[in-house]
Amino acid sequence: LSEIKVLSDGHFDMLSESYLFTEVRRRTALLTGGETHGLINLSIGDVAYPIPEIAARAMVSATEELADNARFRGYPAETGYDFLKNAVCGYYRRLGFSVDVDEIFIGDGSKTDTACFTDIFERGEVVIPTPTYPVYMDNAVLRGNRVVTVCGSRQNGFLPTPEGLTDTPKMIWICSPNNPAGSAYDYCGLKKWVDFALSSGSVILFDAAYSAFCGEGVPKSVYEIEGASDCAVEFYSLSKAAGFTNLRCSWTVVPKAVKTKNKSVNALWKRRQSARFNGVCYPVQRAAEAVLSDEGRAECKAVIDKYKRNTRVLGDFLKKSGVWHTGGEHSPYVWLECPAGLNSWETFDLLIKKAGVVGTPGCGFGRGGEGYFRLSGFTRPKIMEQAIERLEGLKIFI
Ligand code: PLP
């Protein structure tokens, strides 16, 4: 067989094996002999309820427009339609501050947005709090960035601080509420990062994928912190907030005040998008606009409340059982210390074998995750109740 002589980019060889969810599936099949019927899956980071009806209606009518001679549209604008950007401005207005229409970029999901954003910066230092969403690390490796990790732990409540970092300018990833630990910075904790970014000339890349789960006392947006609009970019996803994991829609806020060597980061990102992206389809943008309306927000909230109830009852059970855990309160994930001195994969095996419950081993989310375990609230309340009954029956949690 002949091979092409164009070599692959060497950075690909430096990526760690992307095995977490593949391994979760492989091991589940092995432990159950392929008989997965009756298993309860709390490993999942995907939604359990359909998209809001208002979104479906908006898509149907937008698709009918596209099929109509007088109303059809061709390519969308790369940065999004103004009707949706205006609805996003409304989202920030309700949080108490103003974002300009030109500062908003509509995207097809925060995975794409977060994976691509650092393309506009030189290959400098990237700070990644771990354990975390693996996309930040993979893309720093692919870009050839120098990675500095700051480790979450039981001591810091899985909310690392900038303490001890050098003042070299950095790209700093912050995901709050966090995946996988479910922990969320309060105003004071997030302010420390903003102050550090301002004093070191760094940029904060704030992933707000789970901000719809925030309760009282934690910022939903980085811009709630004074000074953030001079140093922070925010990524928001409708995947978990509105059940858009399949539809795909997100936005990125790039304030015009964020500048590098007199160039506006907003203009750089706009130029990058015009070179590499052709926008999000019209029916999806209409669906996104619909979920940001009063009626849409009420529909989304009803579903989020169900997920939050799930994590609350799970958290209550763990508390009663004396298991250290975090998350759940402002997030769809509960992050617990593995019981009885087990490691992450041993806990995984035991839960499947003895309780028929599938979770996610913390070690798969990077440094600091070993010895911990993630359980997700993305399920129906009845199923969560069954899962808790099974975990209670297991006795290792008592
Ligand atoms: N950011 C975090 C922290 C996530 O956990 C996820 C998905 O699980 C994403 C971003 C990706 O979201 P999207 O579906 O918008 O690509």
Residues whose N, C-alpha, C, O or C-beta is under 5 A from the ligand:
A	BS01	PLP	G45 G109 S110 K111 T112 Y133 C175 N179 D207 A209 S237 S239 S250
